[in-house]
Amino acid sequence: MKPRNGSELFTLRGARVIDPAVGWDAQADLCVQAGCIKWLAEDRKPEGRIMDVGGLVVTPGLIDMHVHLREPGFEHKETIATGTRAAVAGGFTTVCSMPNTDPPIDRPERVADLLNRIKGDAVCRVLPIGAATLEHGKDRLTDFQALLQAGCVAITDDAFPIQDFRLKCATASQAAATGALFIAHCEDNNYSVDGVMNKGSVSRELGVPGQNAASEQIAMLDWNRAATQAGVADSFKLHLAHVSSDYTLRSLEFLLDSPDHIQHLSLETAPHYFALTAEAVREHGSNAKMNPPLREEADVAAIKRAVADGTIQVLATDHAPHSPEEKALGLADAPFGIVGLETCLGVALAELVHSGVMSLPELLATMTCNPARILGIESGTLAPGSPADITIIDPDTEWAVEPEAFQSKGKNTPFVGRALKGRVWGTIVGGRFVVREGELL
Ligand SMILES: [Zn+2]
């Protein structure tokens, strides 16, 4: 979806410009014209209006592969208007919308309706993801080719993870035949059962059912087996959503050692999986309830390592807003999910960059060129001629998370009150400022 491009000619002057796509990290000026990057240079005469952004970081607009915008059907949780405002406030210029709406995005005419709504209401680019099964069911696959042609960028079973092995084989076959990227929510219900949080000492003490952490790992191995059985291990493009567990990462190591494994495999995680453990559920209750659930210290350490060494290539939010009334149902009955668009960058900077786990360019790659490459989209770089989707970061500002100030309708976050360092100063979509000096325009 293309928002209206800006027409202004301007130069952002004096920032540290980081473009991980081309390995650029230097103080430079960036010129924008007619919605596109005109040039990036260390020493060139500025053109048009000059904006001094010394001391700030200029980077390609952030891309979030995993967002629940909730519209149509759940507008009391979030809308395309509020969700994309939350996105740009968090520095995202492109978000992928998950299909578990009502009706679900499972046929071309529903994609068309969604694209219409996006055209009317979105303040950033929104790329729809299509559902793998019809009507959130467990038996009939959708027509992947038709969904792609209608405008979807990927197909997913998120929120309704496919369990049946033969259906997994058929999914892998159809995805491979159509070239669709398949985004898997890896969860084996035999192990997650009706758990409301991770199975461990905290779930036992709170007296609530827990999900066995092996659930994710076993589902991942099953997808690999399905692709092999279907004979498409070399062509099936599989992206693992929200990886949360050390078991999964250790299994992956063995998997990659075996002769037949999926060749096109990418992994994503979300900030809460490296910033929090199941202990957060004690304090935040249902606002720390998401699926997969928060795990243990060893998982947090493993996820951090995997993001730093490139085993996990993508940082996404799994932004999943719910109303206060729904979250007030308590740990056992409240729906899964937390909001993430407006805290992602701050939490990632604090936990990964300021703490020395990885460099800023390495982090930004997981939010710009890596998701762009996996999705096959043209954003994610500041190379001349690219769309002028730009995020400007103030890396050192200290702030505390106040959900009441969120643009999102969802206030359900376990990061409430958390002190963070580094936040979004500006967001430019197609050459137009939508956030400047931290304020939504
Ligand atoms: Zn999911």
Boltz pocket constraint, residues with backbone or C-beta under 6 A from the ligand:
constraints:
  - pocket:
      binder: B
      contacts: [[A, 158], [A, 159], [A, 185], [A, 241], [A, 242], [A, 291], [A, 292]]
      max_distance: 6.0
